[in-house]
Amino acid sequence: MIAAFQSTPYNILYLVHMSSVVLGVGMAFIAPIMAVRARRSAGQALEEVVNETASNIMFPMFLVAGIAGGALVGLSDDVYDFQQSWLSVGGAVWMLVLVLTAAVYPPSWLRLFTVGDNRKQMLGGILHLSLAVMLVLMTWKFGV
C-alpha cells in the first residue's frame, strides 16, 4: 500500500487536488471578466493575452484536479468508492468540464476544434454551471 486514508501521502495528494481546483475554478470565473475589461481598456491584443493565460492554466488544472481526485478515492481505504452516486456524477461532470474547457479555453497544445465567439459565450456559461454543480457535489457528498 502506498498510502492510507488521512496519511501524509494522502494529505499531500489532497493538497494538490484542492490547489488545482482553486486555481482552475478561480481562473474560469475571473477570465471572462478580465477579458471584457481588457478589451474595453486596451483593445483586442490584451484580451488575447488574458484568454491565452486562462487557456494555459484552466485545462491543466482541471485535468490534475480530476486525476488527483480519482487517486484520492483509490487511497481512501474504502471510505470513498466510485459506486457512490456523488462520485459517479462528479466524474461525469468532470469529463464535461474538460470538454467545455477544451472548447472555450483550449491550451495551445490541445486545439482540436475551433468554436465561434457566440458559441464560446454559451459554452462558457455551461462551464460555469457545471463547475457550480461539481462544487456542490464535492462539498455535500450526496449519497454518503
Secondary structure, 3 states (H helix, E strand, C coil): CCCCCCCHHHHHHHHHHHHHHHHHHHHHHHHHHHHHHHHHHHCHHHHHHHHHHHHHHHHHHHHHHHHHHHHHHHCCCCCCCCCCHHHHHHHHHHHHHHHHHHHHCCCHHHCCCCCCHHHHHHHHHHHHHHHHHHHHHHHHCCCC
